[in-house]
Each structure stands twice: as C-alpha cells, then as structure tokens.
Amino acid sequence: MDKDKLNNELKKIMNNKTFVNALIVLLMIAFLWLAYTTFFSSSSSNGESELNPRGAQEVTADESEISKQILDYETEQRQELQDILSKMEGVGKVEVKMYFESGEVKVPAYNSTTQTSETREEDSQGGTRSTVQENGGDTVVMYSDGSTNEPFIVQTYKPKITGIIIVAEGAKNSKLRYDMQTAVSTLYNLSLDKVNVYPMEN
C-alpha cells in the first residue's frame, strides 16, 4: 500500500463519526482512570487508610473511651428513668435495671460515584452494536482536624434498650404497677412484656 492509499484510508477512518466518538470516549476513560489511581495512591502515601471496594473504611478508636461513653449513656438513661418514676404519686423509692442490645453505632457519610461509557461498533454488513458500561463505587467522606483524618459521621445510633426491670415501693398497688409499666413501655417503644415492675422489699 503506497502513501496516497494510506492517506486515503486514514481520511476515511477520521471521517467516520462513530470511530471518532468511540476513540474520544476511550481516551476520556483512560484519563479518568489515570487521575483516579494517581489521587488515591498519593492519599495512601500521606497516611490515609486505603478504601476497600465497597467504600467501607476501618476506623480505629480507643476502645476504653468508647466503652466509657456507652457506660455513661446507660447510666444516664437509668438515672433519668428513676427520676421520672420517683415523681409519680405513690411510687416512692425506685430502682431501675436496663438491658441494651448493642453498643453505639456510627454511620459515616459516603460519596457515591457512577461513570457511564457507551461504545458503538459497526460490522462489515453495516449493522451497529452498542455497548454500555457502568462503573461506580462508594468512598467514606473524611475530614482532617490538622493531625489526623477521621470519617465524617452523619448519624449516631445509641445502644438500643431491649428490656427494663423496675423495683418500686409503691408497686404493691396493681393499678400503679400497671401505670408504671404502660408509661415506660410507651416512653421507650417497648412491648409490655419487656417492662417488668415488682414491689420493693421492705
């Protein structure tokens, strides 16, 4: 094939809009992939934790501090309920025991990305074939306080209360015992069988 024929073939290819569009899409995908890998490799070298494919990140924290916070929360909830019940007429002295399902759960913010690319190909019979590819993922949103990077927390679920036992001086009265049971059941959205009220020993 001489030079003129080669130039003619190249002109035909470059005049083919489908080929040019496919080439542009492929170049954009290559550029985005290069930018993505460069960004995350530099983030890792700066001491940030790498993200797994689902975007979840392992967050290290002082376990003793977390345990103390949970214990403080449970103590606070028990004390508040005892204070409320002791103000009810006829209840008298009251002791409360609460049962919790799990520890505190923190939900981080996620950044979701989706990339769509479409490739069109023409076969020798003049037909066209279109291929659509979607790529996406979730990454944890981080913030820096100057010395460390931490996940940005959007919601915190406190330990769920699963059962309550109440021992009160006035619980010998069946009506008062039922009133206490229904009040606590409504307050914590528990079924009545999860709230048990007993009279206190003299």
Secondary structure, 3 states (H helix, E strand, C coil): CCHHHHHHHHHHHHHCHHHHHHHHHHHHHHHHHHHHHHHHHHHHHCCCCCCCCCCCCCCCCCHHHHHHHHHHHHHHHHHHHHHHHHCCCCCCCEEEEEEECCCCEEEECEEEEEEEEEEEEECCCCCEEEEEEEEEEEEECEEECCCCEEECEEEEECCCEEEEEEEEHHHHCHHHHHHHHHHHHHHHCCCHHHEEEEECCC
